[in-house]
Amino acid sequence: MLSTFKLKIAFSFLLLITLVGTFGYHFLEGWSLANAFYATIVTLGTVGFGDFYPVTPAGKCFAIFLIIFGVGTMAYTFAVIMEVLMEGRFKRILGRGKLEKQINNMQDHYIICGYGKIGSLICRELAQEKVEFVVVDNNSDVIQDIEDDGFVYINGSATEDKSLLNAGIKRAKGVVCALPKDADNLYVVLTAKELNPDVYVLSRFEDNASERRLINAGADRVISPYSVGGMRMSQAILRPAMLDFIEITTRRQSLALRMEEVDVCKDSPVAGKNLEESGLRKTYGLIVVAIKKESGQMVFNPMASYVIESGDKLIALGEGDNLIEFSKVCQA
């Protein structure tokens, strides 16, 4: 901001001195405005062709004034221009180095391929949950939006191995394919699984035929934003109260009631205990609505006698603070 202000001031003085020189030569020497402007530029540029030069005493004094103040103004203007250019270049270099350092320090992060309408929403949700992620996109306008939002990014195509490697695919926990074309998402899925077979891959799709191809390519889960949006809108008509409940329990802003997924780690103190013994209901006031086993099997509305196992994912409903406290116990 300071450099831009200095540049505006420098150009303002340069314009002012050019106008003063042009009209000064015009009135003192009687030259036409074109010749007076030409003589002013020659004087400021210290070229000195000699085809136009003042002959009257007043004109010579004016030329001395113009040389002293005008040449200095010209030199200062070019110095400010170089400062702005070099400052911008250094900022880009230093900024790129800082981003690379941040990415290299990331572990178990997510790579978001594409910063369109879907990708940007995902990034904002992850940022609010304080989950580390890297955005991969090569659209110059989009890159500016990412910088304005303050997210870590790679300027490159997500379909290229180099971009995914620079984003830390080897250390990443998951990859989200949010590119607008199904063919590009399919290529990213194949590339991601080739570079890191254990990485979790979530992909969007538009064409129904692409769903099967993405799964066959190795995507762990595929979602159609249009199908999800259409189902949600239909629920708003058919079952509005149920939709209100879902929105309340899944929104992060709701402190009174939330639904969260709680992982039970190995050697957790609640592993091996049933739901009643875990104190989940009595101590934390939580309700387990479902449990996902490591095998992928879902247990809905489990009984109090259900024995919690390490690796289980408890889908619990309750107050936000209690969910956080119980999550700490599960992962202790």
Buried (B, 14 or more C-beta within 10 A) or exposed (E): EEBEEBBEEBBEBBEEBBEBBBBBBBEBBEBEEEBBBBBBBBBBEEEEEEEBBBEEEEBBEBBEBBBEBBBEBBEBBEEBBEBBEEEEEEEEEEEEEEBEEBBEEBEEBBBBBBBBEBBBEBBEEBBEEEBBBBBBBBBEEBBEBBEEBEBBBBBBBBBBEEBBBBBBBEBBBBBBBBBEEBEBBBBBBBBBBEBBEEBBBBBBBBEEEBBEBBBEBBBBEBBBBEEEEEEEEEBEEEEEEEBEBBEBBEEEEBEEBBBBEBBBEEEBEBBEBBBEBBBBBEEBEBBBBBBBEEEEEEBEEBEEEBEBBBBBBBBBBBBBEBBEBBBEBBEE
